[in-house]
Amino acid sequence: MTDIVVPTLGESVSEATVAKWMKKAGDSVRKDETLVELETDKVSVEVSAPEAGVLSEIVAQQGATVSIGAILGRMGAGGSEVASAQKAEAPKPASRPPAPQPAAGNGAAKQAPPSVQRIAAENNADLSGVSGSGRDGRVTKADALAIIENRGAQQQAPAAHPPLAARIVSDREERVPMTRLRRTVARRLKEAQNTAAMLTTFNEADMSAIMAARNKYKDSFERKHGVKLGFMSFFVKACIAALKEIPNVNAEIDGDDIIYKNFYDIGIAVGTDRGLVVPVVRDADHKSMAEIEKEIGELGIKARDGHLKIEDLQGATFTISNGGVYGSLMSTPILNAPQSGILGMHKIQERPVVVDKQVAVRPMMYLALSYDHRIVDGKEAVTFLVRVKEGLEDPERMLLDL
């Protein structure tokens, strides 16, 4: 037998939740084939088969909390023999009696709609004598599920770790346990609100120059670099220029000390089905716009597929969040602690503005900087956002470092 154990999960991560088993006991598996997915506070981790063989036993069930080194399951060598032995040793399930057929004149069964009768039949539940909670005593889906749930509770004690699947409460709502990642995001965001003296300042940028540059160079840019020219690389460059001028926004508080960062690791907030993650573009000040676009694209794919590693998420000095992709016109982003600043991008919308004393329609974007007022003064925050605005409205000057 070979033990399948919880691998090292990364710095400061000591436990995980068993999110999903990809195989069942008795299944044959190939070497390096994914067996189980673990969910940590920050990322999902896939545990692969250390060798070819048969998954002979699942020790940690879905929903269980496991520590590093804990046994998740066991594998046996070979294929058909182990699987056959597994099946031979397994107790035969009791044969299920046929579903009770409601007798003629059974009022409860007659008043149950076909969908409820089907649920009862599939779970061998007897609806006779049930007083329905629906209109005119009609038996509802919730009534049938309550019978099934109560019967299961009587037959066995509740599991120590409930499965991650939804638990239906009634016809109108369901209760689903929060994933470990979402619980961690919720806790960290609330801690940021409780700890930092958080304040948000706003400005707006005319996106005409950037949009014109993209339209002019997007084809040649993609041909040369193999990646599309997006807005995010312009924002990363504009923020780095502003961070160099206002270093407090790139710093953090540690006790009674201020730690100034002389590097620029920019976090890019990404929304996924599992929750919010912030992968990091390392040393972004030393990278070209093409390199930034490529890295953001690669990190976005890894985030979508759940393949981000712990090191992809740690150590950002400043964060950019783009709510505009979802249509947000304005927001107040929450700090990604222990950082002191986060920039919120928003939807580009054409609005009438005054240009050279003339009213013109321009593609405008509201910008929001949330900052920790304990370390960043109002003047510094406003100056930072003005520098970002200036860089976006005159990208040639920004790229020439003027």
C-alpha positions as CSV (number, residue, x, y, z in Angstrom):
1,M,0.0,0.0,0.0
2,T,1.1,3.6,-0.7
3,D,-0.2,6.4,1.4
4,I,-1.6,9.5,-0.4
5,V,-0.6,12.4,1.9
6,V,-1.3,16.1,2.1
7,P,1.7,17.9,0.5
8,T,3.4,21.0,1.7
9,L,0.9,23.8,1.0
10,G,3.1,26.9,1.1
11,E,4.3,29.4,3.5
12,S,2.0,30.0,6.5
13,V,-0.5,27.5,5.2
14,S,-0.9,24.5,7.6
15,E,-4.2,22.9,6.7
16,A,-6.7,22.5,3.9
17,T,-10.2,21.2,3.2
18,V,-10.9,18.2,1.0
19,A,-12.9,19.9,-1.8
20,K,-13.5,17.0,-4.3
21,W,-12.3,13.5,-5.0
22,M,-11.8,12.9,-8.7
23,K,-11.8,9.1,-8.2
24,K,-13.7,6.5,-6.2
25,A,-12.3,3.7,-4.1
26,G,-11.6,0.8,-6.5
27,D,-10.8,3.0,-9.5
28,S,-7.7,2.4,-11.5
29,V,-5.5,5.4,-11.8
30,R,-2.4,6.4,-13.8
31,K,0.7,7.9,-12.4
32,D,0.4,11.7,-11.9
33,E,-3.3,11.6,-12.5
34,T,-5.2,14.0,-10.3
35,L,-6.9,12.1,-7.4
36,V,-8.2,14.8,-5.1
37,E,-8.5,18.6,-5.0
38,L,-7.7,20.4,-1.7
39,E,-8.7,24.0,-1.0
40,T,-6.5,26.2,1.2
41,D,-7.0,29.7,2.5
42,K,-5.5,31.0,-0.8
43,V,-5.4,28.5,-3.6
44,S,-6.7,25.1,-4.7
45,V,-4.1,22.3,-4.7
46,E,-4.4,19.1,-6.8
47,V,-2.9,16.0,-5.3
48,S,-1.8,13.5,-8.0
49,A,-1.2,9.7,-7.9
50,P,2.4,8.9,-6.9
51,E,2.3,5.8,-9.0
52,A,0.0,3.8,-11.2
53,G,-2.4,1.4,-9.5
54,V,-5.8,1.4,-7.7
55,L,-7.2,3.8,-5.3
56,S,-7.9,1.2,-2.6
57,E,-9.2,3.5,0.2
58,I,-10.4,7.0,0.8
59,V,-9.5,8.1,4.3
60,A,-10.3,11.8,4.3
61,Q,-13.8,12.4,2.9
62,Q,-15.0,15.5,1.1
63,G,-15.4,18.4,3.5
64,A,-12.8,17.1,5.9
65,T,-10.1,19.4,7.3
66,V,-6.6,18.0,6.9
67,S,-3.1,19.0,8.0
68,I,0.2,18.8,6.1
69,G,1.3,15.1,6.1
70,A,-2.1,13.7,6.9
71,I,-3.2,10.6,5.0
72,L,-5.9,11.3,2.4
73,G,-6.2,7.8,1.1
74,R,-4.2,4.7,0.1
75,M,-3.2,3.1,-3.2
76,G,-2.5,-0.5,-4.1
77,A,-0.4,-1.8,-6.9
78,G,-1.9,-3.5,-9.9
79,G,-5.4,-3.1,-11.3
80,S,-8.1,-5.7,-11.6
81,E,-6.9,-7.9,-8.7
82,V,-7.0,-5.1,-6.1
83,A,-10.2,-3.7,-7.5
84,S,-11.8,-7.2,-7.3
85,A,-10.5,-7.7,-3.7
86,Q,-11.9,-4.3,-2.8
87,K,-15.3,-5.2,-4.1
88,A,-15.2,-8.6,-2.5
89,E,-14.4,-7.1,0.9
90,A,-16.9,-4.4,0.7
91,P,-20.2,-5.3,2.5
92,K,-23.1,-5.8,0.1
93,P,-25.6,-3.0,0.4
94,A,-29.0,-4.1,1.6
95,S,-31.4,-4.6,-1.3
96,R,-33.8,-1.8,-1.5
97,P,-37.4,-2.8,-1.4
98,P,-39.5,-1.5,-4.2
99,A,-40.9,1.9,-3.6
100,P,-44.3,1.7,-1.9
101,Q,-47.2,2.3,-4.2
102,P,-49.8,4.6,-2.8
103,A,-53.1,2.8,-2.2
104,A,-56.2,4.0,-3.9
105,G,-57.7,6.7,-1.7
106,N,-54.4,7.7,-0.1
107,G,-55.0,11.4,0.3
108,A,-51.4,12.5,1.0
109,A,-50.0,10.7,-2.1
110,K,-52.8,12.0,-4.3
111,Q,-52.1,15.6,-3.2
112,A,-48.4,15.3,-3.8
113,P,-47.3,16.6,-7.3
114,P,-45.5,14.2,-9.6
115,S,-42.1,15.8,-8.9
116,V,-42.6,15.1,-5.1
117,Q,-43.8,11.6,-5.7
118,R,-40.7,10.9,-7.9
119,I,-38.4,12.1,-5.0
120,A,-40.3,9.9,-2.6
121,A,-40.1,6.9,-4.9
122,E,-36.3,7.3,-5.5
123,N,-35.6,7.5,-1.8
124,N,-38.1,4.9,-0.7
125,A,-40.0,7.4,1.4
126,D,-43.6,6.7,2.4
127,L,-45.9,9.8,2.1
128,S,-48.9,8.1,3.6
129,G,-50.2,9.9,6.6
130,V,-48.2,13.0,5.9
131,S,-49.9,16.3,6.6
132,G,-48.7,18.5,3.8
133,S,-47.6,22.1,4.5
134,G,-48.8,23.3,1.1
135,R,-52.1,24.9,0.2
136,D,-55.1,22.6,1.0
137,G,-52.8,20.1,2.7
138,R,-50.7,19.5,-0.4
139,V,-47.4,17.6,0.2
140,T,-44.5,19.8,-0.9
141,K,-40.9,19.0,-1.9
142,A,-39.8,20.3,1.4
143,D,-42.1,17.9,3.2
144,A,-40.7,14.9,1.3
145,L,-37.1,16.0,1.9
146,A,-37.8,16.5,5.6
147,I,-39.0,12.9,5.8
148,I,-35.8,11.6,4.0
149,E,-33.5,13.8,6.1
150,N,-35.1,12.8,9.4
151,R,-34.9,9.1,8.5
152,G,-31.2,9.5,7.7
153,A,-30.6,11.3,11.0
154,Q,-32.2,8.4,12.9
155,Q,-30.1,5.8,11.0
156,Q,-26.7,7.3,11.5
157,A,-25.0,10.0,13.5
158,P,-24.1,13.2,11.6
159,A,-20.7,13.3,9.9
160,A,-17.9,15.3,11.6
161,H,-17.3,17.3,8.5
162,P,-20.4,18.0,6.4
163,P,-20.0,17.8,2.6
164,L,-19.6,20.9,0.6
165,A,-22.7,20.3,-1.4
166,A,-25.8,22.6,-0.9
167,R,-28.2,21.6,1.8
168,I,-31.8,22.4,0.8
169,V,-33.7,24.1,3.6
170,S,-37.0,24.8,1.8
171,D,-38.5,25.4,-1.6
172,R,-37.3,29.0,-1.4
173,E,-33.7,28.9,-0.1
174,E,-30.7,26.7,0.3
175,R,-27.7,26.8,2.7
176,V,-24.2,26.2,1.3
177,P,-21.1,26.2,3.4
178,M,-18.6,28.9,2.5
179,T,-15.4,27.7,0.8
180,R,-12.2,28.0,2.8
181,L,-11.0,30.6,0.3
182,R,-14.1,32.7,0.6
183,R,-14.0,32.5,4.4
184,T,-10.4,33.7,4.3
185,V,-11.2,36.6,1.9
186,A,-14.1,37.7,4.1
187,R,-12.0,37.6,7.2
188,R,-9.1,39.5,5.7
189,L,-11.3,42.2,4.2
190,K,-13.0,42.8,7.5
191,E,-9.6,42.9,9.3
192,A,-8.5,45.5,6.8
193,Q,-11.6,47.6,7.6
194,N,-11.1,47.2,11.3
195,T,-7.3,47.9,11.3
196,A,-6.6,50.6,8.7
197,A,-7.9,54.2,8.8
198,M,-9.2,53.6,5.3
199,L,-10.3,56.5,3.1
200,T,-11.0,56.8,-0.7
201,T,-10.3,59.7,-3.0
202,F,-11.6,60.0,-6.6
203,N,-10.6,61.5,-9.9
204,E,-11.4,60.8,-13.6
205,A,-9.2,60.2,-16.6
206,D,-9.8,60.9,-20.3
207,M,-9.0,57.6,-22.0
208,S,-8.9,59.1,-25.5
209,A,-5.1,59.0,-25.8
210,I,-4.8,55.4,-24.6
211,M,-7.6,54.2,-26.8
212,A,-6.1,55.9,-29.8
213,A,-2.7,54.3,-29.1
214,R,-4.3,50.9,-28.7
215,N,-6.1,51.3,-32.0
216,K,-3.0,52.4,-33.8
217,Y,-0.6,49.8,-32.5
218,K,-2.7,46.8,-31.4
219,D,-2.2,44.8,-34.6
220,S,1.6,45.3,-34.8
221,F,1.9,44.8,-31.0
222,E,0.1,41.4,-31.2
223,R,2.1,40.3,-34.2
224,K,5.4,41.1,-32.6
225,H,4.7,40.0,-29.0
226,G,2.0,37.4,-29.4
227,V,-0.3,39.1,-26.9
228,K,-3.0,41.7,-27.2
229,L,-2.4,45.2,-26.0
230,G,-4.8,45.9,-23.1
231,F,-5.4,48.7,-20.7
232,M,-3.9,47.0,-17.7
233,S,-0.3,47.5,-18.8
234,F,-0.8,51.3,-19.1
235,F,-2.3,51.3,-15.6
236,V,0.5,49.3,-14.1
237,K,3.1,51.7,-15.7
238,A,1.1,54.8,-14.5
239,C,0.9,53.4,-11.0
240,I,4.6,52.6,-10.8
241,A,5.5,56.1,-11.8
242,A,3.2,57.5,-9.2
243,L,4.5,55.1,-6.5
244,K,8.0,56.2,-7.2
245,E,7.0,59.8,-6.5
246,I,4.8,59.0,-3.5
247,P,6.6,56.1,-1.7
248,N,4.2,56.0,1.2
249,V,1.6,54.4,-1.0
250,N,4.1,51.6,-1.7
251,A,4.9,51.2,2.0
252,E,3.3,49.3,4.9
253,I,3.0,49.7,8.7
254,D,4.6,47.0,10.9
255,G,3.9,47.8,14.5
256,D,5.4,51.2,15.2
257,D,7.6,51.1,12.1
258,I,7.0,52.0,8.4
259,I,8.5,49.6,5.9
260,Y,9.3,51.3,2.6
261,K,9.5,49.0,-0.4
262,N,12.1,49.8,-3.1
263,F,10.5,47.3,-5.5
264,Y,7.2,47.3,-7.2
265,D,5.3,44.0,-7.1
266,I,1.8,44.8,-8.4
267,G,-1.2,42.7,-7.4
268,I,-4.0,42.3,-10.0
269,A,-7.3,41.5,-8.4
270,V,-9.1,38.7,-10.3
271,G,-12.6,37.4,-9.6
272,T,-13.1,33.6,-9.9
273,D,-15.8,31.1,-9.2
274,R,-13.9,30.2,-6.0
275,G,-13.6,33.8,-4.8
276,L,-11.4,36.8,-5.1
277,V,-7.7,36.2,-5.7
278,V,-4.8,38.7,-6.3
279,P,-1.9,37.2,-8.3
280,V,1.2,39.3,-8.4
281,V,3.3,40.7,-11.2
282,R,6.9,40.7,-9.8
283,D,9.3,43.6,-10.4
284,A,6.8,45.2,-12.8
285,D,9.0,48.3,-13.0
286,H,11.6,46.3,-14.9
287,K,9.2,44.7,-17.4
288,S,8.0,46.0,-20.7
289,M,4.3,46.5,-21.5
290,A,4.4,43.3,-23.5
291,E,5.9,41.3,-20.6
292,I,3.3,42.7,-18.2
293,E,0.4,41.9,-20.6
294,K,1.7,38.3,-21.0
295,E,2.1,37.8,-17.3
296,I,-1.3,39.2,-16.5
297,G,-2.8,36.9,-19.1
298,E,-1.0,33.8,-17.8
299,L,-2.0,34.6,-14.2
300,G,-5.6,35.1,-15.2
301,I,-5.7,31.7,-16.9
302,K,-4.2,30.0,-13.8
303,A,-6.7,31.8,-11.6
304,R,-9.6,30.7,-13.7
305,D,-8.5,27.1,-13.8
306,G,-7.5,27.0,-10.1
307,H,-3.8,26.5,-10.8
308,L,-2.4,29.4,-8.9
309,K,0.4,28.6,-6.4
310,I,0.9,30.3,-3.0
311,E,4.0,32.1,-4.4
312,D,1.8,33.7,-7.1
313,L,-0.3,35.5,-4.5
314,Q,2.2,36.7,-1.9
315,G,4.2,39.9,-1.4
316,A,2.4,42.5,-3.5
317,T,3.2,46.1,-2.6
318,F,0.2,47.7,-4.3
319,T,-3.0,46.4,-5.9
320,I,-5.1,47.3,-9.0
321,S,-8.7,46.2,-9.1
322,N,-10.8,46.5,-12.3
323,G,-14.5,46.6,-11.5
324,G,-15.1,48.1,-14.9
325,V,-15.0,44.7,-16.6
326,Y,-18.3,44.0,-14.8
327,G,-19.8,47.4,-15.6
328,S,-19.0,49.2,-12.3
329,L,-19.1,53.0,-12.8
330,M,-17.7,53.9,-9.4
331,S,-16.6,52.0,-6.2
332,T,-14.6,52.3,-3.0
333,P,-12.2,49.3,-3.1
334,I,-11.0,47.7,0.2
335,L,-7.3,47.6,1.0
336,N,-5.4,44.4,0.5
337,A,-3.7,44.3,3.9
338,P,-0.9,45.0,4.8
339,Q,-0.7,47.3,1.7
340,S,-1.4,51.0,2.1
341,G,-3.1,51.6,-1.3
342,I,-5.3,50.1,-3.9
343,L,-6.5,51.6,-7.2
344,G,-9.9,50.9,-8.5
345,M,-10.5,51.1,-12.3
346,H,-14.0,51.4,-13.6
347,K,-16.2,51.3,-16.7
348,I,-15.2,53.6,-19.6
349,Q,-18.2,55.7,-20.5
350,E,-18.6,58.6,-22.9
351,R,-19.6,61.8,-21.1
352,P,-19.7,65.5,-22.0
353,V,-16.6,67.3,-20.6
354,V,-15.2,70.7,-21.2
355,V,-12.0,70.7,-23.3
356,D,-10.4,74.1,-24.2
357,K,-13.6,75.8,-23.2
358,Q,-15.6,73.6,-25.5
359,V,-18.0,70.9,-24.6
360,A,-16.8,67.6,-26.1
361,V,-17.8,63.9,-25.7
362,R,-14.9,61.9,-24.4
363,P,-14.4,58.3,-23.1
364,M,-14.0,58.9,-19.4
365,M,-13.1,56.6,-16.5
366,Y,-13.6,57.3,-12.8
367,L,-10.5,56.3,-10.7
368,A,-10.6,55.5,-7.0
369,L,-7.7,55.3,-4.6
370,S,-8.4,53.7,-1.3
371,Y,-5.5,54.3,1.1
372,D,-4.5,53.9,4.8
373,H,-4.7,57.4,6.3
374,R,-2.3,56.3,9.1
375,I,0.6,56.3,6.7
376,V,-0.7,58.2,3.6
377,D,-1.8,61.8,4.0
378,G,-4.6,63.3,2.0
379,K,-2.3,65.5,0.0
380,E,-0.1,62.4,-0.9
381,A,-3.2,60.4,-1.9
382,V,-4.6,63.2,-4.1
383,T,-1.2,63.8,-5.7
384,F,-0.8,60.1,-6.4
385,L,-4.1,59.9,-8.2
386,V,-3.4,63.0,-10.2
387,R,-0.1,61.5,-11.3
388,V,-1.9,58.3,-12.4
389,K,-4.5,60.5,-14.3
390,E,-1.7,62.5,-16.0
391,G,0.1,59.3,-17.1
392,L,-3.0,57.8,-18.6
393,E,-4.0,61.0,-20.4
394,D,-0.5,61.5,-21.8
395,P,1.0,58.0,-22.1
396,E,3.9,59.1,-24.3
397,R,5.2,61.4,-21.6
398,M,4.8,58.5,-19.0
399,L,6.6,56.0,-21.2
400,L,9.4,58.5,-21.8
401,D,9.8,58.9,-18.0
402,L,9.2,62.7,-18.2
